[in-house]
Amino acid sequence: MRFNSNDLIEMSNAVRALALHMIYAAKSGHVGIVLGASGIITTVFANFLRPGLDKFVLSAGHGSAMLYSVLKLAGYDVGNLDSFRQIGGLPGHPEIGINGVDATTGPLGQGVANAVGLAFAQKIRGTGGRVYCLCSDGDLSEGVAFEAIAFAGRYNLDNLVLLWDDNGLSIDGTALTAVDIPGVVRAAGWCVVNNVRADDFDRLNRVLVDTKRSKRPVFVQVKSVLGAGSSVAGKSAAHGLAISNAEMVKLMRQLVSGHGEACWSQLAAGTVAHGCQNARTIVPNPKFENDEKNISTRELSAQYLDLIIARGANLVGGSADLGGNTGARVPHSSEIISKDFSGNYINYGVREHAMGGIMNGLVVGGVRPYGSTFLVFSDYMRPAIRVAALSGLPVIYVFSHDSVAVGQDGPTHQPIEQLASLRLIPGLNVLRPCNDSEVAWAWQTALTDMFHPSAIILSRQKFEQIKTPKGSDLSNGAYVIHKATARRTRLTLVATGADVPFAVAVAKKIGPSVQVVSMPSVEKFRNSSVKVQKDLLRGFVVAIEAGASAPWFEFADAVVGIDRFGMSGDGDAVMQTMGFDVDTVAADICKKMR
């Protein structure tokens, strides 16, 4: 042990003083966790964290001032602490990109799932690294945290230590966690250590030493006092900025520690800068063709995915218990199990939200993941998708069963608003292919983009395959898949994915002056030049997509969409009942053009 209890008391006081200075300068922040939990994070960084090898995740992201202070004192280049919570400065909750920050946290519970993903990545890569995560009562009130905890127990992640800052309070009063958190975690397969006091540095050190011998993930209940040492200690008001400027200045003066700063300087001398370990992905791009006249895009995606894995793509796939249904589990998939992490496929169980958060951790840990479920269940993992986009993490989501054509499972399984909703997330590639060429392009787009997550949207139902014309440029996100034969194009139908052949059938019904544009990526088309957009969108423009219609008015004069929930029945019959009938749509478009 490098630092003894007396050293750690002074080092944690130095952290508190610096963090309070940041909050005081910003006139904003969370005092309670700084005063109550700084001893926990200090102990981890001072005596256990090996920079460049081990990882630390502050799931309780509202304690960012505490984390930034520790990082600064430990020798990380985090920038100017006085920029805390200011435009262009250190953000109010931790974000990847800041040296030493291993997870973008803020939405409570996400950091726990990120930590599980980081620990899993360490196992896959065989680094021998460990992951320490500090979570709050609020984190352990969120379902995603317990999805991730159950997953970690199933996979026996013995390189993971979760420290619970148990102060019994949340913003609105008593923390409404489960009655017996340690019991729940123990039942999930963890080794649990109860009732370690946050100010008992000797015992906390012994416990963390012992975690290295555990054969299971370790959960440590650390009892603390929110806002310890302040006038609001032990009160829910301590969570935020509930003390006066005068009291804060007084606390800072009391907590400043020359000895603590000297100890931190000793530690900082051995610190090496490190950041996100973006996975280096092997991206084979084999020729891919499928001549079946009727096939689903989930089948095409599975064929292409299996082909690139066979050619050496170093991906780690997975699914929330739907690998066979979505085409995510392919012949060259090899399942990872708790005793053998050498495979390339993870069975997440029915845990969509945890899957999203765990994949974010996998990416930061140097593994390139893809994960799958039905499109309608993307709602369960949306917070993790949003964080991936915000953080620039190249996670790949494979979402199948993409419209009401799912059929007899009924409206609970038939997406309506999900496509539009995903397209609203800044920085997320949303790719809905209609044939073999577009499926290959979608995967290549996702695999070669190392700075954005991607969602590949696939059909369950088989449908007529219309080939992409030779020489078509998919890089703009759209191209003409069915040309008008008349001299002048009077009408352009825009469609995506499984709706493309329907649009072509409508075009043929209306006449020779109609062209069809396939638009597998709305985002890329939006970012294309004005000239490209004008060249493609000729005449009267109608968008056709079996989902929410409103967003399409950005490009279209009229929209054929679905703005109500679906129904149970045969998929084709449901589509027709919901208005996707060639004769009806063709007649309606002709009326609108008059």
C-alpha positions in Angstrom: 0.0 0.0 0.0 1.5 3.3 -1.1 -0.4 5.6 1.1 -1.6 5.1 4.7 -4.8 6.2 6.3 -3.4 9.5 7.5 -2.1 10.2 4.0 -5.5 9.3 2.5 -7.4 11.6 4.9 -5.2 14.5 3.8 -5.4 13.6 0.1 -9.2 13.3 0.2 -9.3 16.7 1.9 -7.2 18.2 -0.9 -9.7 16.7 -3.4 -12.6 18.3 -1.5 -11.0 21.7 -1.3 -10.2 21.7 -5.1 -13.7 20.5 -6.0 -15.4 23.0 -3.8 -13.3 25.7 -5.5 -14.6 24.6 -8.9 -18.2 24.6 -7.7 -17.7 28.0 -6.1 -16.2 29.5 -9.3 -19.0 28.0 -11.4 -21.7 28.9 -8.9 -23.1 25.5 -9.8 -22.5 21.9 -8.9 -23.0 19.1 -6.4 -21.5 19.7 -3.0 -22.9 16.7 -1.2 -21.1 13.9 -3.0 -17.8 15.9 -2.9 -17.9 16.1 0.9 -19.2 12.6 1.4 -17.5 10.4 -1.1 -14.1 11.9 -1.9 -12.4 9.4 0.4 -13.7 6.5 -1.7 -12.4 7.8 -5.0 -9.1 8.9 -3.4 -8.4 5.5 -2.0 -9.0 3.9 -5.4 -6.8 6.3 -7.3 -4.1 6.5 -4.7 -3.6 2.8 -3.9 -5.2 0.6 -6.5 -5.7 2.2 -10.0 -2.9 1.4 -12.4 -3.0 4.2 -15.0 -3.2 2.9 -18.6 -4.3 -0.5 -17.4 -7.1 -0.3 -14.9 -10.3 1.8 -15.5 -12.4 4.0 -13.2 -16.0 4.9 -13.9 -17.9 7.5 -11.9 -21.5 6.3 -12.5 -22.7 9.1 -10.2 -21.7 11.6 -12.8 -23.1 14.5 -10.7 -19.9 14.2 -8.7 -17.8 15.4 -11.7 -16.1 18.1 -9.8 -14.7 15.4 -7.5 -13.5 13.3 -10.4 -11.9 16.2 -12.2 -10.1 17.3 -9.0 -8.8 13.7 -8.5 -7.6 13.5 -12.1 -5.9 16.9 -11.9 -4.1 16.0 -8.7 -3.2 12.6 -10.0 -1.4 14.1 -13.0 -3.9 13.9 -15.8 -4.2 16.8 -18.2 -7.8 17.7 -17.8 -7.5 21.4 -18.7 -8.5 24.4 -16.6 -10.6 23.5 -13.6 -11.9 27.1 -13.5 -13.7 26.3 -16.8 -16.0 23.9 -14.9 -19.6 24.1 -16.2 -18.7 26.9 -18.6 -19.1 27.0 -22.4 -16.2 25.1 -23.9 -14.9 24.0 -20.5 -15.2 21.0 -18.3 -18.8 19.7 -18.6 -21.2 19.3 -15.7 -21.1 15.5 -16.0 -18.1 13.5 -17.2 -17.5 13.0 -20.9 -15.1 10.8 -22.8 -12.5 12.9 -24.4 -11.3 14.3 -21.1 -8.0 12.7 -20.2 -8.7 10.0 -17.6 -12.4 9.9 -18.1 -13.4 6.4 -19.1 -17.1 6.8 -19.6 -19.7 9.5 -20.4 -22.0 9.4 -17.4 -24.9 11.5 -16.2 -28.0 9.6 -16.8 -28.0 7.5 -13.7 -27.3 3.8 -14.1 -25.4 4.1 -17.4 -22.1 4.2 -15.7 -22.7 0.8 -14.1 -23.4 -0.7 -17.5 -20.4 1.0 -19.0 -18.2 -0.4 -16.2 -19.5 -3.9 -16.9 -18.7 -3.4 -20.6 -15.2 -2.2 -19.8 -14.6 -5.2 -17.5 -15.9 -7.5 -20.3 -13.5 -5.9 -22.8 -10.6 -6.4 -20.5 -11.5 -10.1 -20.3 -11.8 -10.4 -24.1 -8.5 -8.6 -24.7 -6.8 -10.5 -21.9 -5.2 -7.3 -20.5 -5.3 -8.3 -16.8 -6.9 -4.9 -16.1 -9.5 -4.2 -13.5 -12.4 -1.8 -13.4 -13.5 0.2 -10.4 -16.9 2.0 -10.5 -18.4 4.4 -7.9 -22.2 4.5 -8.0 -24.8 6.2 -6.0 -28.2 5.4 -4.5 -29.7 7.0 -7.6 -27.8 4.7 -9.9 -29.1 1.7 -7.9 -32.6 2.9 -8.3 -32.4 2.6 -12.1 -33.3 -0.7 -13.8 -30.4 -0.6 -16.2 -27.9 -0.9 -13.3 -29.5 -4.1 -12.2 -29.7 -5.5 -15.7 -26.0 -4.9 -15.9 -25.3 -6.3 -12.5 -27.2 -9.5 -13.3 -25.2 -9.8 -16.6 -21.9 -9.3 -14.8 -22.8 -12.0 -12.3 -23.7 -14.4 -15.1 -20.4 -13.9 -16.8 -18.5 -13.9 -13.5 -16.5 -10.7 -14.1 -14.1 -11.1 -11.3 -12.1 -8.0 -12.5 -15.0 -5.7 -11.6 -15.4 -3.8 -8.3 -18.6 -1.7 -7.8 -18.5 0.7 -4.8 -21.8 1.9 -3.6 -21.8 5.4 -2.0 -24.6 4.6 0.4 -25.8 7.8 2.0 -29.5 6.9 2.0 -30.6 10.1 0.3 -31.8 11.4 -3.1 -32.9 14.8 -4.2 -36.5 14.3 -3.0 -35.6 12.7 0.3 -35.0 9.1 1.4 -33.5 7.1 -1.4 -36.1 4.6 -2.6 -33.7 1.8 -3.5 -34.6 -1.8 -3.0 -35.0 -2.7 0.7 -32.0 -5.0 0.6 -29.6 -3.9 -2.1 -26.7 -6.1 -0.9 -29.1 -9.1 -0.9 -30.2 -8.4 -4.5 -26.6 -8.1 -5.7 -25.5 -11.2 -3.8 -28.4 -13.1 -5.5 -27.0 -11.9 -8.9 -23.8 -13.8 -8.2 -21.6 -11.2 -6.7 -19.3 -11.2 -3.7 -20.8 -8.5 -1.4 -19.0 -6.6 1.4 -21.4 -4.8 3.7 -21.1 -1.6 5.7 -17.7 -0.2 5.1 -17.5 3.4 6.4 -16.3 6.0 4.0 -14.0 7.4 6.6 -12.5 4.0 7.6 -9.6 4.0 5.3 -7.9 1.0 6.9 -10.9 -1.2 6.3 -11.6 0.2 2.8 -8.0 -0.5 1.8 -8.2 -4.1 3.2 -11.4 -4.7 1.3 -10.0 -3.5 -2.0 -6.9 -5.7 -1.5 -9.2 -8.6 -0.9 -11.1 -8.0 -4.1 -8.1 -9.1 -6.1 -8.5 -12.6 -4.7 -12.3 -12.9 -5.5 -13.5 -15.3 -8.1 -16.6 -13.2 -8.6 -17.4 -9.5 -9.2 -17.3 -7.6 -6.0 -19.8 -5.1 -4.6 -18.8 -2.9 -1.7 -21.4 -1.0 0.4 -19.7 2.1 1.6 -21.7 4.1 4.1 -21.2 7.8 3.8 -22.8 11.1 4.9 -24.1 13.3 2.2 -22.5 16.8 2.6 -20.3 15.6 5.5 -18.9 18.4 7.6 -21.3 21.1 6.3 -24.4 22.7 7.8 -26.7 20.4 5.7 -24.8 17.2 6.4 -27.1 14.2 6.2 -29.9 16.1 4.6 -31.2 15.7 1.0 -30.6 19.4 0.4 -26.9 18.7 0.5 -27.2 17.0 -2.9 -26.9 20.3 -4.8 -25.6 23.8 -4.0 -27.4 24.3 -0.7 -24.7 26.1 1.4 -23.8 29.8 1.3 -20.7 31.2 -0.4 -19.3 32.1 3.1 -19.7 28.5 4.3 -18.1 27.2 1.2 -15.1 29.5 1.5 -14.8 28.4 5.2 -14.9 24.8 4.2 -12.3 25.2 1.5 -9.9 26.9 3.9 -10.4 24.1 6.5 -9.8 21.4 3.9 -6.8 22.7 2.1 -3.9 20.2 2.8 -0.3 20.8 1.9 0.5 17.2 2.9 -2.3 15.9 0.8 -1.2 17.8 -2.2 2.4 16.6 -1.7 1.1 13.0 -1.7 -0.8 13.6 -4.9 2.3 15.1 -6.5 4.2 11.9 -5.6 1.5 9.9 -7.3 1.3 12.2 -10.3 5.0 11.6 -11.1 4.1 8.1 -12.2 1.0 8.9 -14.1 0.9 8.4 -17.9 -1.8 10.1 -20.0 -4.3 7.8 -21.6 -7.7 8.1 -23.3 -10.3 6.1 -25.1 -8.9 2.9 -26.6 -10.9 3.0 -29.9 -11.0 -0.5 -31.4 -9.0 -1.0 -34.5 -11.5 -2.8 -36.7 -10.5 -5.1 -39.6 -12.9 -4.2 -42.4 -12.9 -6.7 -45.2 -15.1 -5.6 -48.2 -15.9 -8.7 -50.2 -18.0 -8.9 -53.3 -21.6 -9.6 -52.2 -24.5 -10.6 -54.4 -27.7 -12.5 -53.8 -29.9 -13.5 -56.7 -33.0 -14.6 -54.7 -36.1 -12.8 -56.0 -37.7 -12.6 -52.6 -35.7 -12.3 -49.4 -35.7 -10.3 -46.2 -32.9 -7.8 -45.5 -32.3 -9.5 -42.1 -31.3 -12.6 -44.1 -29.1 -10.5 -46.5 -27.5 -8.8 -43.5 -26.8 -12.2 -41.8 -25.2 -13.5 -45.0 -23.0 -10.4 -45.4 -22.1 -10.4 -41.7 -21.1 -14.0 -41.7 -19.0 -13.4 -44.8 -17.0 -10.5 -43.3 -16.5 -12.4 -40.0 -15.2 -15.3 -42.0 -12.8 -12.9 -43.8 -11.4 -11.7 -40.5 -13.6 -8.8 -39.3 -12.8 -8.6 -35.6 -16.3 -7.8 -34.3 -17.9 -8.9 -31.1 -21.6 -9.4 -31.7 -24.5 -10.0 -29.5 -28.2 -9.8 -29.0 -30.9 -9.3 -26.4 -32.0 -12.9 -26.7 -33.0 -12.5 -30.4 -29.8 -13.5 -32.3 -31.5 -16.0 -34.6 -34.5 -13.7 -35.3 -32.4 -10.6 -36.2 -29.7 -12.4 -38.1 -27.0 -11.2 -35.6 -25.9 -14.7 -34.7 -24.3 -16.3 -37.8 -22.5 -19.6 -38.6 -19.1 -18.0 -37.8 -20.3 -16.7 -34.4 -18.8 -18.4 -31.4 -20.5 -17.7 -28.0 -18.5 -16.2 -25.2 -19.1 -18.0 -21.9 -18.0 -17.2 -18.3 -15.1 -19.6 -18.5 -14.0 -18.7 -22.0 -13.8 -15.2 -23.4 -12.2 -16.2 -26.7 -15.4 -16.2 -28.7 -17.0 -13.4 -30.7 -20.7 -13.4 -29.6 -22.4 -12.3 -26.4 -25.8 -13.5 -25.3 -27.1 -10.5 -23.3 -30.3 -12.1 -22.3 -33.5 -10.0 -22.4 -31.6 -6.8 -21.4 -31.8 -4.2 -24.2 -30.9 -1.2 -22.1 -27.9 -2.9 -20.4 -26.8 -4.2 -23.8 -26.6 -0.6 -25.1 -24.6 0.6 -22.0 -22.3 -2.4 -22.0 -21.5 -2.0 -25.7 -20.5 1.6 -24.9 -18.0 0.2 -22.4 -16.8 -2.4 -24.8 -15.9 0.3 -27.4 -13.9 2.3 -24.8 -12.2 -0.9 -23.7 -10.9 -1.5 -27.3 -13.6 -3.9 -28.6 -15.8 -3.2 -31.6 -19.3 -4.4 -30.8 -22.6 -4.9 -32.6 -25.8 -5.7 -30.8 -29.3 -6.5 -32.0 -33.0 -6.6 -31.1 -36.3 -5.7 -32.8 -36.6 -2.1 -34.0 -39.6 -1.4 -31.7 -37.4 -2.3 -28.7 -34.8 0.3 -29.5 -36.9 2.4 -27.2 -35.6 0.3 -24.3 -32.0 1.2 -25.1 -32.4 4.8 -26.4 -30.6 6.5 -23.5 -27.5 4.4 -24.2 -27.8 5.0 -28.0 -27.9 8.8 -27.3 -24.9 8.6 -25.0 -23.0 6.7 -27.7 -23.8 9.4 -30.3 -22.9 12.2 -27.9 -19.6 10.4 -27.1 -18.7 9.5 -30.7 -18.6 5.8 -30.0 -18.8 3.6 -33.1 -21.3 1.1 -31.7 -23.3 -0.8 -34.3 -27.0 -1.6 -33.7 -28.8 -4.2 -35.8 -32.6 -3.6 -35.6 -34.8 -6.0 -37.5 -38.6 -6.4 -37.8 -38.8 -2.8 -39.0 -42.5 -2.1 -39.8 -46.1 -3.2 -39.4 -45.4 -5.9 -41.9 -44.2 -7.9 -38.8 -47.8 -8.9 -38.8 -49.4 -11.2 -36.3 -47.4 -10.2 -33.2 -49.5 -7.1 -33.3 -49.0 -3.4 -32.5 -46.8 -3.9 -29.5 -44.1 -5.3 -31.9 -44.8 -3.1 -34.9 -42.7 0.1 -35.0 -44.3 3.3 -36.1 -42.3 6.2 -34.7 -39.0 4.5 -34.1 -37.3 5.2 -37.4 -38.1 8.9 -37.2 -37.1 8.9 -33.6 -33.7 7.4 -34.3 -33.1 9.8 -37.2 -33.5 12.7 -34.7 -30.5 11.7 -32.6 -27.5 13.9 -33.7 -24.5 11.9 -34.9 -26.3 8.5 -35.4 -26.1 6.9 -38.8 -29.5 5.4 -39.5 -29.3 3.0 -42.5 -32.3 1.2 -44.0 -31.2 -1.0 -46.9 -33.5 -2.5 -49.6 -31.2 -5.0 -51.3 -27.8 -6.8 -51.3 -25.9 -3.8 -52.5 -27.4 -1.5 -49.9 -26.9 -4.1 -47.1 -23.2 -4.3 -47.9 -23.0 -0.5 -48.1 -24.7 -0.1 -44.8 -22.3 -2.5 -43.1 -19.3 -0.9 -44.7 -20.6 2.6 -43.7 -21.0 1.4 -40.1 -17.7 -0.4 -39.9 -15.5 2.4 -41.4 -17.0 5.2 -39.4 -15.0 5.3 -36.2 -16.6 8.4 -34.8 -20.3 7.7 -34.9 -22.7 4.9 -33.9 -24.8 3.3 -36.6 -28.2 1.7 -36.7 -28.9 -0.8 -39.5 -32.6 -1.2 -40.0 -33.8 -4.6 -41.4 -37.0 -6.3 -42.4 -38.5 -9.5 -41.1 -40.6 -10.1 -44.2 -39.3 -11.2 -47.5 -39.9 -8.8 -50.4 -39.2 -8.4 -54.1 -35.5 -7.6 -54.7 -34.8 -4.7 -57.1 -31.2 -4.4 -58.0 -29.2 -1.2 -57.5 -28.2 0.0 -61.1 -24.6 -0.3 -61.9 -22.6 2.9 -61.3 -25.0 4.2 -58.7 -23.4 6.4 -56.0 -24.7 5.4 -52.6 -22.3 7.8 -50.8 -24.9 10.6 -51.0 -27.4 8.4 -49.1 -29.8 8.2 -52.1 -29.9 7.3 -55.8 -32.4 6.6 -58.6 -33.3 2.9 -58.4 -36.1 3.1 -61.0 -35.8 5.6 -63.8 -38.6 7.4 -65.5 -38.8 6.5 -69.2 -40.5 9.7 -70.3 -38.5 12.7 -71.5 -39.5 14.7 -68.4 -39.7 13.4 -64.8 -42.9 14.8 -63.3 -43.0 12.7 -60.1 -40.3 11.4 -57.8 -41.2 8.7 -55.2 -38.7 8.4 -52.3 -38.7 5.2 -50.3 -36.4 3.2 -48.0 -35.8 -0.4 -47.2 -38.7 -2.8 -47.7 -40.9 0.0 -49.0 -38.8 0.5 -52.2 -40.5 -2.3 -54.2 -43.9 -1.0 -53.2 -42.8 2.5 -54.4 -41.6 1.0 -57.7 -45.0 -0.8 -58.2 -46.8 2.5 -57.6 -44.5 4.2 -60.1 -45.3 1.7 -62.7 -49.0 2.1 -62.0 -48.9 5.8 -62.5 -46.8 5.9 -65.7 -43.5 6.6 -67.4 -42.9 10.0 -66.0 -42.2 8.7 -62.5 -38.9 7.8 -61.0 -38.1 6.1 -57.7 -35.3 7.2 -55.4 -34.0 4.7 -52.8 -32.8 6.6 -49.7 -31.0 4.2 -47.4 -29.6 7.1 -45.4 -31.6 10.3 -44.8 -28.7 11.8 -42.9 -26.2 11.4 -45.7 -28.7 12.7 -48.2 -29.4 15.7 -45.9 -25.6 16.4 -45.9 -25.2 16.1 -49.7 -24.9 19.1 -51.9 -27.9 21.1 -53.1 -27.1 20.1 -56.6 -27.3 16.4 -55.7 -30.6 16.9 -53.9 -32.1 18.9 -56.8 -30.9 16.3 -59.4 -32.5 13.5 -57.4 -35.7 15.1 -56.2 -37.4 16.1 -59.5 -40.9 17.2 -60.0 -43.6 16.5 -57.4 -42.0 14.6 -54.6 -43.8 11.9 -52.5 -42.1 10.0 -49.7 -43.3 6.5 -49.0 -42.4 4.8 -45.7 -44.3 2.5 -43.4 -43.8 4.7 -40.4 -44.3 8.2 -39.0 -44.9 10.6 -41.8 -44.2 14.1 -40.4 -40.3 14.2 -40.8 -40.5 13.4 -44.5 -42.0 16.8 -45.3 -38.4 18.1 -45.1 -38.0 16.8 -48.6 -41.4 15.8 -49.9 -44.5 17.6 -51.1 -46.7 14.7 -49.8 -46.1 11.6 -47.7 -47.6 8.1 -47.7 -46.9 6.9 -44.1 -48.5 5.4 -41.0 -49.4 7.6 -38.1 -51.4 5.2 -36.0 -50.6 2.0 -34.2 -50.8 -1.3 -36.2 -52.9 -4.4 -35.7 -52.5 -8.2 -35.5 -52.9 -10.1 -38.7 -51.0 -11.4 -41.7 -48.2 -8.9 -42.6 -49.4 -8.2 -46.1 -52.9 -7.8 -45.0 -51.9 -5.4 -42.2 -49.9 -3.3 -44.7 -52.9 -3.1 -47.1 -55.3 -2.3 -44.2 -52.9 0.5 -43.1 -53.1 2.1 -46.6 -50.2 0.5 -48.4 -52.2 -0.7 -51.4 -50.7 0.1 -54.9 -54.0 1.1 -56.6 -55.2 3.3 -53.7 -51.8 5.0 -53.3 -51.3 5.6 -57.0 -54.8 7.1 -57.4 -54.3 9.3 -54.3 -50.9 10.6 -55.6 -52.5 11.4 -59.0 -55.2 13.5 -57.3 -52.6 15.4 -55.3 -50.7 16.3 -58.5 -53.7 17.8 -60.2 
